[in-house]
Amino acid sequence: MPALYNVIRRPLITEKSMGAKETEGTLVFEVAPNATKTEVKQAVELLFKVKVATIRTATMAGKERRRGRFTGFRPDWKKAFVRLKSGEKMPEYVNSL
């Protein structure tokens, strides 16, 4: 298994992800584009010491960006929605906001 921090890049802390955390018990992470659901599950369980119920992933297309007359694209990236089993405590990075 690759290093944990190569699989999970960063937590996504947005209004939508905080709402999912409160209502559904779901955490949202930016993950490596080639990471599988199994790798994400193992990384979350080892890193935060919680049990994962389900994982959904979505590949987000990079946006077009312009600098004057020059155009380019941001890179594509992958998002993972991790639902914890019922009764599991949320990790500290989310509770401290």
N, C-alpha and C positions, 0 to 999 in steps of 0.2 A: 504494500500500500504506500502511495506517495506520502510525503510529509503533510501533516495536518493543515498547516498554514498555506500550503500550496493548493489544497483542495478548497478550503474556505478562505476566501480573500478578505471579506469584511461583512459585518452586519449592515443591512439596509434599514436605516432609521428614518422612516418617513411617516406622514400622517396615516397613510393607508396601512403600512406594516404595523404601526402601533395599535390601530384599530383591530387588526387581525390577531394581534397578541392578546388583547383584552377580551375579545369575544370568542375566539376560536382556539386559543392556546397555540398559535402558530408563530414561528420565528421565520424571518426572511433574511437570506444571505446572498451575497454575490459569490459565486463559486467559479472555479476554473472551467473554461468552455468544454474541456474534454473529460470532466469529472462525471462519473456515473452516480446513480442514486445510491448504490451500495457504498461507494466511497464516501459520499456526503453523509450517509447515515452513520457509518463507523467514525468519521471525524467528529461529528456533533456529539455522539455518545461518549467518545474518549475525552473530548475537550471540555464539555460542560457537565459530564457525569449525570446524564439524564437518559431516559428511555424514549426512543422515537417510535411513533405509531405509523405515520405515513410521510412520504415525500413527493412533492410535485415540482417539476422543473419547467422552466420556460427560457428559450433562447431569445434574447432581445436584439433586434437589429440596430446597428450603429447609425446615429443620426448624421445627416449631411451638415458640414460646417464650412463657412466661407471666411476667407480673409481677403477682402477686396474682391478682385476678379478671380482669385484662386479658390477652387473648391476641393473638398476632400471629405472623407468619412471617418467618424470615430469607429473604433473597433466594435465588433459584435461581442456581447457578453451574455452570461448565463445567470439566471436567478433561481434560487431554490426556496420553496415554501416547506418548512419542516414543522409538522404537527407532532406535539409531544403527547405521550400517553396521559390519560386522565390521572390526576393526583401528583403529577410531576411538578417540581418547583421551577419557575422561570429563572434563567441565568441572571447573574448580577448586572451585566452590562445593560440589560433592558430595564431593570428595576430602579437604577440610579438616575433615570431621566426625569 
